[in-house]
Amino acid sequence: MTSSWEKPQLVANPPYMGSGNMGPKLAEFAKREYPDSKSDLYAMFIERNREFLAIHGLSALVTMHSWMFLSGYRRLRANLLKDCAISSMAHLGTNGFGSIGGDVVSTAAFVANNAGAPGLAGSYVRLVAEVNELKKSHALRKAALDPSSDNVFWMSGRDFLALPNAPIAYWIGPSLRSAFLDRPAVGTIADSRCGMNTGDNGRFIREWWEVNIADFGPNMGSLDEAHDSGRKWFPYNKGGTARRWYGNQQSVISFDRENYLILAQQGNKLPSRDYYFRSCVSWSKIGAGRPAFRYFPPGFIFDGAGMSAFVDGSELLLQLTSYLNSNAATLALEAIAPTMNIQAGDIADLPAPSDEDASSAAEVASRLIEIHRIDWNSSEISWEFRASPLMSEGASCQSLATSVDALASTWSELSLQSLRLELENDRNHNARFGLTEGLHNERSLKDITLSNNSANRFSLADPADADQFQRTGYVRDLISYAVGCMFGRYSLDNPGLVLANQNESLADYLEKVVSPSFMPDEDNVLPVLSDSWFEDDIVERFREFLKVSFGAEHFEENLRFVEDALGKDIRQYFVQDFYKDHVQRYKKRPIYWLFSSPKGSFNALIYMHRYRPDTVSLVLNDYLHEFQAKLRARRTNVEQVAVSMVSTVKEQAAARKESEQIGKVLLELEEWEQNVLYPLATEQIEIDLDDGVKANYPKFGAALNNKYTGF
């Protein structure tokens, strides 16, 4: 610290402490004395240090970078930019210090001149892309030697003050700054809103596949229509993964009249309720990477994490969706909301899209939405899923390899078509904004957020491996659909859901599907064992499914293709991998439940919608006991081989080993039966689908496989 005796200059690394960690006295002091910077101690130090400076005195600080952008610091920024001039800054971002690992702290080092000259330009060096302290240091030294480097920017406080909330967005160019100054804001044409918070998601929120489909009401146009329908569960927009254009439609909320009145009095009490069930463009509040905006059709209630914007008119909504997914909007958002959180107010502050060629922007958006809708509905986790995409017309006359290749080719073309459309969308909006800067951020095929885009779905060191991964994915999808057909959830003869309500049976199935080509399992129990001990064994049922769906003449060829794609025997896949895949597919809310002994010697799969209080007894008496009896008979046979005079020494040794192994399995199963399955069978447990998987699954304790669910 060296300067005049009056008010010395400062060099400091202020301490960090968020307001949530402050004691009562410090928190009260912060609110009273530093209302503009109270959120963190380091920000209070920025404000306090200015008080020590003489005119043209300098303050050199290393701080977290959040003060540069967050709306809570907007008054701190505005005052600093008016009273001081930032003469230089090194924006380090994450990994600026080798002693602090990972992305824990994002920092900036800057020098502020107490000049009272907001028009004075300063230099800003962008180092956020450098991956470690050493590379940031080299890049900074290089920039110091060459101020014309691409990562050096010259901006004044007046430039920042022209932007909404005055973020220190030094990297944006003149075209974008002009757009903020000259164009109306998105908030003048759209209402961007934060959604509801139930206060008790465990009670009110489910995934759609957990509940009775008869109680689910999609496509409602208003609250009155929803309540008059008599349904209980309605689509709920919770945000979700970074997916553009369409999708992330899997959650539901209990929103009948009774629960509506409860929710109106708890949580955040249903804000923006006038916008429920309206079509919108939505985004996830928290995300990383390029922002992603999705069109939502009418019928949804939206969550605080599923931020949404509403406009009047379908064409304007499509135009807004087109614009928000464009490179122009991404650059503008980076200027005013460069953190991982995108608030409703951030969208409202963006410069609005041009009225020019609104219909062409809407047309591009419409085409992209349709491609992404088809992609979303090709998965079982969509309530509009109809059948495996491999079940195309004439599938029974094709080899499975041919169907997979055709599907892969279709999605390869649709992925490329989406890329072409997104690039066209970028070019159109860039032209309307007059943008020439920031265009290095051009999209590639990896940026296309289609589930069936292998370049996006698989993060592979060698892109050549994508074909194999995609082939494996399609085969696993087909197997999942096949199991759904085995339980009657789906049918090869009727598209869409068949049995999806509690306690439905084979009789209910036959009322809906007359003379089915593939009959579902009668008792809702599919053994999953290391050998074919039962006629309705899951592997035997899959073999039958393959013959019916793709033709018996192609069966051997198709089975080889399946096993090649899986990299293992089909029985190994069912025993080792299927349930893990199922739990992951259904987001840890599985609809098929696996009864499993401690070491996995016995496994049997059931469908929860067809569960009855006597299902555990059925598993016990018709399957476990039968399996035990067959094992005992097998052990008797091998023991005879072990002592037979006509057996070779090798055969006798193998027989003794197998007998010993069977004995261990029988001991495992007897203990599991006595301690777990029999007591459970006597309880005759009732379940209610409305309670959800998370509440129902643990009722069965150690009887079910708990390895992957996390319950």
N, C-alpha and C positions, 0 to 999 in steps of 0.2 A: 504494500500500500504506500505509494509515493505520489505526492502532489502538493498543492499549496497547503499551508497550515490551517486554512479556513475549512475547506471541504475536500478531503483527499480523494484521489481516484481509487477505484476498487477492482480487485481481481479475486473472484470467489467461486467456490463450488458449494452452493447452498445445500442445506440438508433437505431431504424429502420426507414428508409425512402427510398422508391424505387426511381429510377432515374426520373420516371414520375412525382413525386411530388416535385422534387428539383427546386428551382429557377434558373434562367439563370446563375448567378454567381457561385452558388454551383455546378451546372451541368458541367460548363466549368472547374472548379477547379478539379472535380472528374475525368473527361476525361484526363486532363493534368497530374495530379499528381498520380492518382491511376487507371490506365487503366485496371489493372487486377481485380479490385474489384468495379468498378464504378457503378455497377447495383444497389447497395444498401449501405446506410451509414453504416450499421452494418458490412458489409464485408470490407469496407474501414478501419474501426476500427481494425478488425483482422490484417490487413496488417500494420497499423500504430503502433499497440501495440508491434509488433515484434521489431520495431526500438528502443523501450525503454529498451529492455532486454539485460542484460549482458550474457556472455557465461554461459549456464546452468541456466539462469534465467527462471522463470516460469510465464506463463500468463494463468489465469483461467477466462474463459468467458462463459456467457450464451448467445447464439445467435439463430437466426432462422437456421434451418438445411439445407436450400436450397444450401448453399455454398458447402456442401458435395457432391452434385450430378450434379447440372446444368452445362451444357457445357460452359456457359458464365463465370464460375469461374474456369475453368480447369487450367489456368496459376497460379491463386492464390493457388489452391491446390498443384500443382506441386512444386511451390517455397516453400510453407510451409512444405511439406513433405521432401524436400531435405535439407532445412536449419534447421528444427525443428523436434522434435519427439513428437507425441501426446502420452503422458504418460497415460492418462485415459480419458474416455468419458462416459457420461450417455446420451444415445440417447432417449430423452423423447417423441418425436413425438407430436401428438396433445393432448390436455387436460392436459398439464403438469402443468398448473396453474389454480387453482379454480376460480380465479378472472377474467379469460378470458374464456368465455363460448364457447362451441362447438368446431368445427375444424378450428378455425380462425388462430391459430398460431402453427406451428410445430417447436419444439426447440431441441437444444442439448447443454449440458453443458460439457466443455472439458478443459483439462489442457495441454498446449503445453510447451515443454522443448526446449529452444534455444540451442540444443546440437549439431546440425549439424551432426546428426547420423541417416540417414534414415533406417538403419538396426535395430534400437532399437525398441523392441516390447512394445506395450502398451495394456492396458485392455479396452475393450469396453463392456458396459452393455446395452443390448437391452431392452428397456422399452416401445416400441411403442404400444404393444398389451394391456397394462394396461389402464383401462378406465378413471381413474381420478388421481388427484394429490396424494391423500392418498395412493392408491394402487401402484402408481409408487414409492412413498417414501418407502413403505414397501419392494417392490421388490429390490430396490437399496440397502437398509440396509442388506437384506438377501444375496445379491450378494457380498457385502463387507465382510461378515462373511464367505462366502463360494465361493472363486474364481473359483471353479470347476463347478459352476452352469451352467445349459444349456443355460442361457441367457448371459453368460460372454464369450467373445471372445478375443483372443490375436493375434494382427496383428502388422506388422511394416509398415513404410512408403514405404519400398521397395516392399512390397506385393501390395500396392495400385498402385504404379507407374507402375506395370506390366500390369494393366488393361487399356483399352482404356479410355482416358480422366481422368485417375487416380481418380475415384470416391472413397469416403470413404466407400466402401462396405465391412465392417468388418465381416459380417456374412457368406460370401461364403466360401466354403471349398476348400481343395487342388485340388480336381478333376476338379472343375470348373475353378480355377485359371490356372491349367495346360492346360485346353481346350483353354483359351484365349491366352496362350503363344504358344501352339504347333500347333493349327489348323489354317488353313487359315480363313479369315473373310467371312461372308456372302456376303460382298461387292465384293468379288472376283468371285462370281458365279451369282450374281443378281444385278440389278440396282434398288435401292430403291429410290422412287421419291416423292416429294411434288407436289400436283396438282395445279389446277388453282384457281384463285379468280376473279369472274366476275366484281367486283366493283359495281354491281347493281343486286343483286339476285332477287329483286322484278320484274325486267324487264325480266330476262333471265331464271329463275328457276321456275318450277312448280312440282306438284305431277302428276304422269302420268294420273291419272283418271280425272284431270281437263280439259284436252285438247281433241281435236278430235282424236279418235283412228286412223283415216285415215292419220293423219299428224305425227304419231308416228312411228319411225323406229328402232326397236330393231334388234339385231343380225347383225349389219353392221360390216364388217371386216376391213374397212379402212375409212379414211377421204374422199377419192375420191368416194368410194362406197356410203357413206352417202350423199354426195352432189349430186351425180348422181341420187339418189333415188327420189329426189323431195320432200322428207319429211322435216319437220321443227324441230321436237322434237326428241331427242335421249337420251338414258339412261345415267344417271348422278350419279356417286358414291359420296355421301356426308358423308360417314362414318356411323354414326348412333349408335344405341344401341349395347351393348356388346353381339354380336351374333357370334358364331363360325361356320366355315365351309361353310355356304351359306346363303344368304339373304340380307336384307337391300337394296332391289332393288325396289325403289318406285319413285325416283325423275327423272326429265327429264330436259334437257337444250335446249334452242332455239339455234341451231347450224347449220342452213343452211348457204349457202355461204355468204349471206348478214350479218348475225349476227356473223359469224366466223370472217369476216374482222373487224367488230366493236370490238369484244372481243380481237382481236390481238393488239388493240391499247389502251385498257383500263384495269383496274384491274391490275393483274400481268402479262398480255400480253401472256397468254397461254404458260406457261413453260411446258417442257416435252411433247410438242405436238406430237413428233414422237412416243410416247407411247400410244396415244389415240386409242381406239378401240381394244387394245390388251388384251388378257386374263392376269390375274395377281392374286396375293394374296394381300389382302388389310386389313387395320385396321383403326380404328378411332383414330385420333390424340389425342383426349382427352377422357379419360375413367377412370374408377375406378375398383378395384378388379383385378381378373385374366385377363390378356390381351386376346383379342379375334381376330382371324384372319380368313378371309373369302376368298374363291375362287370366282373370278368373271370371267365369260365366256367372249369371245370377244364381243365388241359392246358398251363398256362404255367409257365415258370421266370421269376423276376423279378430285375431288375437293381437296383443301388444307386440308380439314378435313378428306378426304378419302385417306390417304396415301397408296401407292401401291408399290409393288416390282415385277419386271419383270425378267423372265429368258427365255432362249431359250430351247424349248422342253417341251412337256406336262408332261412327267414323272418327270422331274426335278421340274416343277412347283408344282406338287402334292406332291413330297417329301418335298419341302420347306414349303408348307402349313402344312403338317404333322409335321414337325419339329417345326415350329413357334407356333403351338398349343400345343406343348408338355410341360411337367413339366420341362425338361432340359432348353428349351428356356425361360420359365417363370423365372426360377432361374437366368439365365444369364442376362435377362432384369432387374430383381430386382437389380442386381449389378451395371449396367451402366445407368439405367433409372428408379429409384425407385419412381419418382413423377408420376402424373397423365398423363403427356404428353409423348408420344412415337414418336420421330422424325424419319425421314427417315435415318438419320445418325446413330441412335441407332441400327436400324436393320442391317445396313451395318457393324457395329462394332461387332456384335455377332459372336462367333465361328461358322463356317459352319457345317452343318450336315455331318455325315460320309457317304462316298460313299458305305459302306457295306450295302447290302440288300436294296438298293434304291428302287427297284421294290416292295418289300414288304411294305415299308413305303408308296409308292404311292398307293398301293392297299388298305391299311387301310384308307388313306385319301379319296380315290375315293368312298369307301362305306359310309363313314361319310358324304361326300358332297351330295351323292344321297339321303340319309335319310333326310338331312336338306333341300334339294331342294324340296322334296315331301312335307315336313312340310311347307315350305314357300309358295308353290303353293296351299296349302289347304285353304289359306286365300284370301278374296276378294281384299286385297291390293296388291296382285301379279298380274301382267299383264298376267301371264300364268294360272290364276285361271280358272277352267272349270265348276265346279258345286259344290254344297254343298257336302262335303264328305259323308253325310248321304244318298245322292242319289245314293247309290250303286246299282249294278244290282240286280233286284228283290225287290227293296225297296217297291214297291207297294203291295207286298205280305207280308210285315212284319209290326209288330208294331213298332212305333217310339222308344219305350223303348229298343226293341231288337237291332235296328240299333245303338242307342247311346251306348249301352253296348258293341256291337261288335267294334265300332270305338274306344271307350275308351280302350278296350283290345288290339286292334292293336297298339295304340300309347303307351300304357304301355310297350308292348314288344319291340317296336322300341326305346323307351327311354332307356330301360335296355340294348338293343343291342348297342346303342350308347355309353352308359357308359362302357360296356365291351370293345368296340373298342378303346375308349379314354384311358382306363387303359392299354390296350395292346400297344397303341401308346406311352404312357409314359414309360412303361417298356422297350420297344425296344430302345428308344432314351437314357434313363438312362444307359442302358447296353453299348451302343455305346460310351457314354461319360465317362463310368467308374464311374458314379455318385453313391455315397452311402450317401452323406449328403443332407439335404434339402428335403428328401423324405416324410416328415410328411405331406406335402401339397397334400395329395392324394385326388382325386376327389370323389364326391358323386353324387347321382342322381340329387341333386339340382343344380349341376354345368352344367348339360346338357341343352344347350340353345335352345331347341326345343320349339316352341310356344305351341305345344300339349303335352308337358311334364308338368303334373300338379304340380310336385314337384318344378319346376322352375317357372311356371306361377303364382302360388299363394303362397304368403308368409303368412303361417298360423301357429298359435300357436299350433293347433291340426291337424296333417296331416290327420286324419280321415275325416276332413271336405273337403279335396281335391276332393273326389268323387262328392259331391254335387256341389261344385264350377265348376267342369269340366262339369257336366251334364247341369248346368245352362248356361255355356259358349257355349256348343254345340247347345242348343236350341236357344239362342240369335243369333248365327251364322246362324242357319236355318231360323229364322224369317227375318234376313237381306237379305238372299238369296231370300226368298219368296217375299219380297217387290221389289227386283230387277226384279223378274219374273212378278210382277204386272205392272211394268213400261216398260217391254220389254228390259231391259238391259240384262237380261238372259232369257233362255228358258228351260223348262223341256225337250224339244225335240232336241235342238242343243247345244252342249257344247261350253263354252266360251261366249264372248261378242256378243250381237246381235245389239242392238241400242246403239251406243256410239259415235255418231257424232252429231254436232249441227243441230237442226231443224228436226231431224228424227221423223217419225210418225208411226202410226199403219200400214199404207200402206207399208212403208219400211220394217217393221217387217214381214208382210205377204209375201213379196217377198223372204225373207230369210228362213222363217219357214212356210212350207205349212201344212195346217190343224193342227194347234197347239192344244195340249191337254189341255193347259191352256192359255186362251186368255188374253193378256195385257189390261190395262185400255185404253179406246179409247181416252179420252180427256186429259190425263196426269194430272188429279186432283183426289187425294184420300182423302176424308174427314176423319178426325181423331177426332171423337167426343165421348162424354161420353155416347151416346146412338145411336142406329141404326136408323138414320134419313134418310139415303140414301142407295139405292141398291148397289152402288159401294163403300160403306163404307169400310175402310181398314180392319176392323175386319171380315166383311162378305167375303171379297176377300181372307183373310188368311184362313178362314174356307174352302172355296172352294179349295184353294191351297192344304190344308192338305188332303182333300178327293181325289184329283186327284193324288197327289204324293205318298201317302201311302195307298190309297184304302179307299173307303167309309165304308167298313165293319169294319175298325179299327178306324173310325173317333172319336167316343166318347172316346174311350180308349186313343187315341193319344192326343186329346185336354186336357184331364185330366192330362196326363203326362207333356204336355207343361206348363200347369198352375201350377202344383206341382213344376216343375223345376224353374219356375219364382218366385214362392212364392206369386202369385197374379193372378187375373182374366186377361185373355188375353186383354180385352179392357182397363183395368187399365194400363197394361204394355204399350200399344200403346199410350195412352194419357199421361202417366206420365214419361215413361222411354225410349221409343224407340228413340226419337230424340237425347237425350243425348248420348245414346250408339252409334248412327250413327255418330255424330260429333267426338266422341272419336275414333271410328274405322277408320275414314277417316282423322285423324290427324288435326282436325279443318279446313279441306277443304271439307265440305260435298257436295255430289252430289245430294242429295235430300234436298229440301228447304221447310221449314215449315212456311206457312202463318199462323199467329197466332194473335188473338186479345189480348189486354193488359192483361186480366186475364185468357186467355186460354179457354174462352167459345166456341170459334170457332177456329178450326185448319184444315188446308188442306195441304197435302203434294204434291209437284211436283218434277219432275226429270229435272235437269237443262239442260241436253243435248236435251230434248224435249221442252224446253221453247220456246215460240213465243211471239212477242210483244203484242198479244191479250190475253195472259194467265191470266194476272191480271184481265182483264174484265170478263174472263170466271169464275174465282174464285168469283168475285163480283156478277155477274148476275145469274149464274147457281147454285151457292152453297150458298154464304152468303145470298142473297135475298131469296132464297128458304128456307134456314134454318130459317130466320126471319119470313117468312110467316107461316111455320110450328109451330114455337114458339107462334105466335099470335093465331093460331087456337087452340093450346093446352091451352093457357091461357083462351080463351073463354070457352072451355070445363070445366076447373077446376073452373072458376068463377061461372058457372052454378051449379056445384056440391056444391059450397060454400053457395049458397042461396036456394038450393033445399030443399023442405020440407021432401023429402024421405031420405035425407042424414042424417047420424048420426052426433052427435056433433063432434066426433073424425074425421070423414070424412070431415066435413066442416072446421075444424081447419087445417087439412092437406092441403086441397084445397087452403085455403087462404094463407098459408105459401108458397105453390108452386107457386101460382099466383104472390106473392110478389117477389119471387126469379126470375121468368121468366121476370118480369118487370125490374129488375136490369140487367139481361143479355141483354135484348133488348136495354136498355139505353147504356150499354157498346158497343154493336155492332153498334148502330146508330152513336155514337161518333167516333168510329174507322172508320166506312165507310166514314163519312163526312170529317174527318180530315186527313185520311191516305189512305184508299184503293181507294176511288173514284178519288181523285186527281192523284193517281199513275196510275190508269187505263186509264185516259185520256192522260197520257204522252206516252203510247205505247213504253215503254223502250226497247231499243235494247241491247243485250249483245253479247260479243265476247269471246268464250271459251279461246282463246289465252291469254286474259287478266287475267285469273285465278279467282278462287273463291274470293280471298281477295279483288279484284277490283270490281267484279260484284255483290257480295252479298250486300254490303252496299248501292248500288243504290236503294234498295227497303226499306231502312230505317226501320221504325217501323212496316212495313207490315209483316216482317219476324221475327221469333224467334231469338233473339240475345243473349239469356241467356248463351249459351255455346260456341259460336264461338269466342268471344273476339274481334269482328270487331266493 
